[in-house]
Amino acid sequence: MQDYIEAFDEAPLSAELARDVHHRLMQLLASLELHGDSERKLADINRVAGFALWPIPQSPSGRERRPHH
């Protein structure tokens, strides 16, 4: 979470980025199997835990770049 806070430095998300994040989040939620067995539920929990809101572009130096607003 700290990566997101630092990346945006309290600036608002652009409408385009917000739409993309919302769309990808809705796809992730739609893929969850609410009535699956415990193995499937654990796999779903791990996918949710590892979900990145957006890919943070890497600069050539290896340091994270801020998203475009």
Secondary structure, DSSP 4 states (H G I P E B T S, - for coil): -HHHHHHHTTPPPPHHHHHHHHHHHHHHHHT--TT--HHHHHHHHHHHHT--SS--PBPTTSPBPPPP-
